[in-house]
Amino acid sequence: LFYRFKGFIRKNALILVLGSLGLAAIGAVALARYGLNQGRLPGGNSMLVRWQYWHASAQMIADHPWLGIGAGNFAHYYHQYKAPAAIESVADPHNIILSLLAQYGPLGLIGFLVLLILPLRRLVQGSGQAQSRLLEQGGFPAKRSIYGYVFMISTFILLVRPLLSNLEFAAPMVVLLTTMIHTLIFSLGLFFLNGLSLNIKTDAPSDSPISVIKPVLFCMILGIGLANMTDFALFEPGVWTCFWVMMACLIALTQLTGSPQERSLSISTWRKPVLILLLLPCMVVYSSVAVIPVVRSAFNISHANVAISQGLPDLAHAHLYKAAQNDRLTDAAWYRNGRMYLHQYDQATDKAKLLHQARNCFTEALTRNPANFKNYEKLSDTLEHLGMYKEAHAACTRAVELYPGCARVHFKLARLSERLSQMDQAIASYRQTISIENSFRDQFQTMYPERQDITYRLYLPDYAHAQQRLTELLAAKE
């Protein structure tokens, strides 16, 4: 449809864009009003949980309106705003607009929209004369070449990628290859596009096959964008990179004007070495900060998991310490290491040493990520084992502040409050424990009315203990 009506679209682009934005705004307001009144969106269970994602995200954005919470931090901050009855904890709100606003703030959203809209605008408003000059000289590659390309893609996706993912001792480059396989496969198609661009004449009719590539890429980009209004795949590394490769292809195709000689001259000017000199250090810095540390850390964590499965705890700890040093911007390795020390605590003879090591790990994890409630929860467990009940109570209180909808953490806080003779706090925490667990069970029955067995979030003996102790404490208070 875009290719068929490109003339009409080009002439009325502004009206169509404004009309689409207006309809989208009206739809968003209508959905928000419905959700606020009904506590969900119309549709099945997927729309119920999405409303919970989006409502929590809106509260998160309201608390961090200018700079957001930082890239990749949604999973940690979401617990603070998550509804107590919500079944799922997510790492993305399943809406690209809310995701960008929550993590990067308004400037991040504007930057993304600028990078997205400018190439699309240039395509839609491109002159008919420029399009009329695009034609391949020798036609598309032979059918057998295209069939071979499709066969290669299918082989990678169906066979090679699962094989790489299942390797136990994956080298760092294999980890990176598995992550970026989407982009590597798609990039092979650039050879075909490159071959076409070198054979373009300047005296071509407007219905040339290569001109069809532009609306195809245009619709692919819009399709991915629309799909990610209710999904999160765009933030997966492979999909994200593939998305921008498509944008690069689209930008490159809009530059295919003039004769091949003119394009060859423009490429060989003084700008090319200057751009390369500027690009290379940027790539080195980016790789050293954002890629290499993550790959090395993931490599050591995977080896630690293998060592754990083989019953080699010392080797696993060594790999986790290396992983923590490899990537200094994440708490993942410290948290895993601390949990492993706690797991060893029950079987060890030198318990105090293990507890102090676990405490050090969780403390280091908190210095890197103070927004992760799990670090405070596990630190509280460790301090309780050490007999430091007041410090454990403070850490557990902070965990409750970061995840107010977690019945398990409220239950732990109630027990610690009892131990410190803070009975009013214990009563309030036991009430919260029971209320959160009941709301979770009610939503589970609403979502899955045909299921006879109800899934429980809180350990059943703990739930029964909370009910018993609440009754006893209230009776004692009276």
C-alpha positions in Angstrom: 0.0 0.0 0.0 2.8 2.4 0.8 4.5 1.7 -2.6 1.2 2.0 -4.4 0.2 5.3 -2.8 3.6 6.8 -2.2 2.7 9.9 -4.2 -0.4 10.6 -2.1 1.5 9.9 1.1 4.3 12.2 0.1 1.9 15.1 -0.7 -0.1 14.7 2.5 2.7 13.5 4.9 2.2 16.2 7.5 -1.5 15.7 7.7 -1.2 11.9 7.9 1.4 12.1 10.6 -0.5 14.7 12.7 -3.7 12.7 12.2 -2.0 9.4 13.3 -0.5 11.2 16.4 -3.9 12.6 17.3 -5.6 9.2 17.0 -2.8 7.7 19.1 -3.2 10.4 21.8 -7.0 9.9 21.9 -6.6 6.1 22.2 -4.0 6.5 24.9 -6.2 8.7 27.0 -9.2 6.4 26.5 -7.2 3.4 27.5 -5.8 5.2 30.6 -9.2 6.2 31.8 -10.5 2.7 31.3 -7.6 1.2 33.2 -7.9 3.7 36.1 -11.6 2.9 36.4 -11.5 -0.9 35.9 -8.0 -1.7 37.2 -7.1 -3.4 33.9 -7.4 -3.0 30.1 -10.0 -4.7 27.9 -8.8 -8.1 26.8 -7.4 -11.2 28.3 -4.8 -11.9 31.0 -2.0 -10.3 28.9 -3.8 -7.0 28.9 -4.4 -7.2 32.7 -0.8 -7.7 33.5 0.2 -5.0 30.9 -1.9 -2.5 32.7 0.0 -3.3 35.9 3.3 -2.8 34.1 2.2 0.5 32.6 0.6 1.9 35.8 3.7 1.1 37.8 5.9 2.7 35.0 3.8 5.9 35.1 4.4 6.1 38.8 8.1 5.5 38.3 8.3 8.3 35.6 6.4 10.7 37.9 9.1 10.1 40.6 12.0 10.4 38.1 10.6 12.9 35.5 13.8 14.4 34.1 16.7 11.9 33.9 14.8 8.6 34.5 16.2 5.8 36.5 19.1 4.9 34.2 19.5 2.4 31.4 18.9 -1.2 32.4 17.6 -0.4 35.9 13.9 -1.0 35.3 14.0 -4.5 36.7 15.3 -3.2 40.0 13.1 -0.2 40.4 9.9 -2.0 39.2 9.5 -3.8 42.5 9.1 -0.5 44.3 6.0 0.4 42.2 4.6 -3.1 41.5 1.1 -3.8 42.6 0.9 -6.2 45.5 -1.5 -8.5 43.5 0.7 -8.5 40.4 1.9 -12.0 39.5 4.9 -11.1 37.3 8.1 -9.1 37.9 9.4 -7.7 34.6 12.6 -6.0 33.3 10.7 -3.8 30.8 7.2 -2.2 30.8 6.4 -3.8 27.4 6.0 -0.3 25.8 8.8 1.4 24.2 7.6 4.9 25.0 7.2 4.2 28.7 10.5 2.3 28.7 12.5 5.2 27.2 10.8 7.7 29.5 11.4 5.6 32.6 15.0 4.8 31.9 16.3 7.9 29.9 13.8 10.7 30.7 12.2 13.1 28.1 15.6 13.8 26.4 16.2 10.1 25.8 12.7 9.7 24.2 13.2 12.8 22.1 16.6 11.6 21.0 15.2 8.2 19.9 12.3 9.8 18.1 14.7 12.2 16.2 16.9 9.3 15.1 13.8 7.4 14.0 11.8 10.1 12.3 14.5 12.0 10.4 15.4 9.1 8.0 11.7 8.2 7.6 10.8 11.8 6.9 13.5 12.1 4.3 12.2 8.9 2.6 8.5 10.0 2.6 9.3 13.5 1.4 12.0 12.5 -1.1 11.7 14.0 -4.5 10.2 12.0 -7.3 13.2 12.9 -9.5 15.6 11.3 -7.1 13.5 8.1 -7.1 13.2 8.1 -10.9 17.0 7.8 -11.1 17.2 4.5 -9.3 17.5 1.4 -11.4 19.7 -1.6 -11.2 21.6 -2.4 -14.4 21.7 -6.1 -14.4 18.5 -7.0 -12.4 18.3 -8.6 -9.0 20.7 -11.4 -8.2 19.8 -14.7 -9.6 17.1 -16.7 -7.9 19.5 -19.4 -6.8 21.5 -16.7 -5.0 18.4 -15.5 -3.1 17.5 -19.1 -2.3 21.0 -19.7 -1.1 20.8 -16.7 1.1 17.5 -17.8 2.6 18.8 -21.3 3.2 21.8 -19.8 5.0 19.6 -17.7 7.2 17.3 -20.7 8.0 20.3 -22.9 8.8 21.7 -20.4 11.2 18.4 -19.7 13.0 17.3 -23.4 13.2 20.5 -25.2 13.8 23.6 -23.1 14.5 22.2 -20.7 17.0 20.7 -23.4 19.3 24.0 -25.3 19.0 25.9 -22.3 20.2 23.5 -21.6 23.0 23.8 -25.1 24.4 27.6 -25.1 24.6 28.7 -25.5 28.2 32.1 -24.0 27.9 31.3 -21.1 25.6 34.3 -18.9 24.8 33.7 -15.2 25.1 33.5 -14.8 21.3 30.9 -17.5 21.1 28.8 -15.7 23.7 29.1 -12.5 21.7 28.3 -14.3 18.4 25.2 -15.9 19.9 23.9 -12.6 21.2 24.4 -10.8 17.9 23.5 -13.6 15.5 20.4 -11.7 14.3 22.5 -8.8 13.2 25.2 -10.9 11.6 22.7 -12.8 9.6 20.9 -9.7 8.4 24.2 -8.0 7.6 24.9 -10.6 5.0 22.0 -9.1 3.0 24.0 -5.9 2.8 26.2 -7.6 0.2 23.2 -7.9 -2.1 22.2 -4.3 -1.5 25.7 -3.2 -2.1 25.9 -5.1 -5.4 22.7 -3.4 -6.5 23.8 0.1 -5.6 27.0 -0.2 -7.6 25.0 -0.9 -10.8 22.4 1.9 -10.5 22.0 4.1 -13.6 20.8 7.7 -13.6 18.2 7.4 -16.3 15.8 5.1 -14.6 11.9 4.9 -14.4 10.4 5.3 -11.0 9.1 1.7 -10.8 12.6 0.1 -10.5 12.9 -2.9 -8.3 15.3 -1.2 -6.0 12.8 1.5 -5.2 10.7 -1.2 -3.6 13.4 -1.9 -1.0 12.8 1.5 0.6 9.1 1.0 1.5 9.9 -2.5 2.6 12.5 -1.3 5.1 10.2 1.6 6.0 7.3 -0.7 6.9 9.6 -3.2 8.7 10.8 -0.3 11.0 7.3 1.0 11.7 6.1 -2.6 12.2 8.8 -3.3 14.8 8.0 0.1 16.5 4.3 -0.6 16.7 4.8 -4.2 17.9 7.0 -2.8 20.7 4.1 -0.7 22.0 3.0 -3.9 23.8 6.3 -5.8 23.7 9.9 -5.5 24.7 11.9 -7.3 22.0 13.5 -4.1 20.7 15.6 -3.9 23.8 17.2 -7.3 23.3 20.7 -6.8 22.0 20.3 -8.7 18.8 17.0 -7.2 17.8 18.1 -3.7 18.9 21.2 -3.8 16.7 19.3 -5.4 13.8 16.8 -2.5 14.0 19.5 0.1 13.6 21.1 -1.9 10.8 17.8 -1.6 9.0 17.8 2.1 9.7 21.3 2.3 8.3 20.2 0.5 5.1 17.4 2.9 4.7 19.6 5.9 5.2 22.1 4.5 2.7 19.4 3.9 0.1 18.3 7.5 0.4 21.8 8.6 -0.5 21.8 6.6 -3.8 21.5 9.6 -6.1 23.9 10.7 -8.8 26.0 8.6 -11.0 28.2 5.7 -9.7 31.3 7.9 -10.5 29.9 10.8 -8.4 29.2 8.4 -5.5 32.7 6.9 -5.8 34.3 10.3 -5.7 32.3 11.4 -2.7 33.4 8.3 -0.8 37.1 8.8 -1.6 37.3 12.4 -0.5 39.2 13.6 2.6 36.1 13.0 4.7 36.5 9.3 4.7 39.9 9.0 6.5 38.7 11.7 9.0 35.6 9.9 9.8 37.5 6.6 10.2 39.9 8.3 12.6 37.0 9.6 14.6 35.1 6.3 14.5 37.9 4.0 15.5 38.6 5.5 19.0 34.8 5.6 19.6 34.5 1.9 18.8 37.5 1.1 21.0 36.1 3.1 23.9 32.6 1.6 23.5 33.9 -1.9 23.2 36.2 -1.6 26.3 33.4 -0.1 28.4 30.2 -1.7 27.2 31.0 -4.9 25.4 34.3 -6.6 26.6 33.6 -6.3 30.4 30.1 -7.7 30.0 31.3 -10.6 27.8 34.2 -11.5 30.2 31.9 -11.3 33.2 29.2 -13.5 31.5 32.0 -15.9 30.6 33.2 -16.3 34.2 29.7 -16.6 35.6 28.9 -19.4 33.1 32.1 -21.2 34.3 31.0 -20.6 37.9 27.7 -22.3 37.2 29.4 -25.3 35.7 31.7 -25.5 38.7 28.7 -25.4 41.1 27.0 -28.3 39.2 30.3 -30.3 39.5 30.5 -29.7 43.2 33.5 -27.4 43.1 32.6 -24.4 45.3 36.1 -23.0 45.6 36.5 -22.8 41.8 33.0 -21.3 41.5 33.9 -18.6 44.0 37.1 -17.8 42.1 35.2 -17.4 38.8 32.6 -15.2 40.5 35.3 -12.9 42.0 36.8 -12.6 38.5 33.4 -11.8 37.1 32.9 -9.1 39.7 36.2 -7.6 38.7 35.5 -7.9 35.0 32.4 -5.8 35.1 32.4 -3.1 37.8 29.0 -1.7 36.9 26.9 -4.6 38.0 26.1 -6.3 41.2 25.2 -9.7 39.7 28.5 -11.5 40.5 28.7 -10.2 44.1 25.0 -11.2 44.7 25.6 -14.7 43.3 28.7 -15.1 45.4 27.0 -14.0 48.6 24.1 -16.4 47.9 26.5 -19.3 47.4 28.2 -18.5 50.8 24.8 -18.6 52.4 24.0 -21.9 50.7 27.2 -23.4 52.1 26.4 -22.1 55.6 24.1 -25.0 56.5 26.7 -27.7 55.8 29.9 -26.0 56.9 31.7 -26.2 60.2 33.3 -22.7 60.2 30.0 -21.0 59.8 31.1 -17.5 61.0 33.7 -17.3 58.3 31.2 -18.0 55.6 28.7 -15.5 57.0 31.3 -12.8 57.1 32.3 -13.5 53.5 28.6 -13.4 52.5 28.2 -10.1 54.3 31.1 -8.7 52.4 29.7 -9.8 49.1 26.2 -8.3 49.7 27.8 -5.1 51.0 29.8 -4.8 47.8 26.7 -5.6 45.8 24.9 -2.7 47.5 27.6 -0.3 46.7 27.1 -1.1 43.0 23.3 -1.3 43.0 21.5 0.1 46.1 18.1 -0.2 44.2 18.1 -4.0 44.2 15.9 -5.2 47.2 17.4 -8.7 47.0 20.8 -7.3 48.2 19.2 -5.9 51.3 17.1 -9.0 51.9 20.0 -11.4 51.7 22.2 -9.0 53.8 19.4 -9.0 56.4 19.4 -12.9 56.4 23.2 -12.9 56.9 23.1 -10.4 59.7 20.4 -12.3 61.4 22.5 -15.5 61.3 25.3 -13.5 62.8 23.1 -12.4 65.7 23.1 -8.7 64.6 19.3 -8.4 64.8 19.1 -4.6 64.9 21.3 -4.3 61.8 19.3 -7.1 60.1 16.0 -5.2 61.0 17.4 -2.0 59.3 18.4 -3.9 56.2 15.1 -5.7 56.0 13.2 -2.4 56.4 15.1 -1.0 53.5 14.2 -4.2 51.5 10.5 -3.5 52.3 10.8 0.1 51.1 12.2 -1.1 47.8 9.7 -3.9 47.4 6.5 -3.0 49.4 4.5 -5.7 47.6 6.6 -8.7 48.7 4.9 -10.8 51.3 8.1 -12.8 52.0 10.1 -9.6 53.0 7.2 -8.4 55.2 7.1 -11.7 57.0 10.9 -11.5 57.7 10.5 -8.0 59.0 7.6 -9.1 61.3 9.8 -11.8 62.8 12.7 -9.5 63.3 10.4 -6.9 64.9 9.1 -9.5 67.3 12.7 -10.4 68.3 13.4 -6.7 69.0 10.1 -6.4 71.0 8.6 -3.9 68.4 5.2 -5.4 68.6 3.3 -2.7 66.8 5.7 -3.0 63.9 5.3 -6.8 64.0 1.5 -6.6 63.9 1.6 -4.2 60.9 4.1 -6.4 59.0 2.1 -9.6 59.7 -1.1 -7.8 58.4 0.8 -6.7 55.3 2.0 -10.3 54.7 -1.5 -11.7 54.9 -3.0 -9.0 52.8 -0.4 -9.2 50.0 -0.6 -13.0 49.8 -4.5 -12.9 49.7 -4.5 -10.3 46.9 -2.0 -12.4 44.9 -4.2 -15.5 45.3 -7.3 -13.5 44.3 -5.7 -12.3 41.1 -4.4 -15.8 40.3 -8.0 -17.1 40.6 -9.3 -14.3 38.4 -6.7 -15.0 35.7 -7.0 -18.8 35.9 -10.5 -19.6 37.1 -10.4 -23.2 35.6 -7.4 -24.2 37.7 -8.2 -26.1 40.9 -4.7 -25.8 42.5 -3.8 -22.3 43.4 -0.2 -21.1 43.2 1.1 -19.6 46.4 3.8 -16.9 46.5 4.5 -17.3 50.2 5.7 -20.5 51.7 2.5 -22.1 53.2 3.9 -22.7 56.7 5.0 -19.1 56.8 1.5 -17.9 55.8 0.0 -20.0 58.5 2.5 -18.8 61.1 1.7 -15.2 60.1 -2.0 -15.7 60.7 -1.4 -17.4 64.0 1.1 -14.8 65.3 -1.2 -11.9 64.2 -4.1 -13.4 66.2 -1.9 -14.0 69.2 -0.3 -10.6 69.2 -3.7 -8.8 68.8 -5.1 -10.9 71.7 -2.1 -10.0 73.9 -2.4 -6.3 73.0 -6.1 -6.3 74.1 
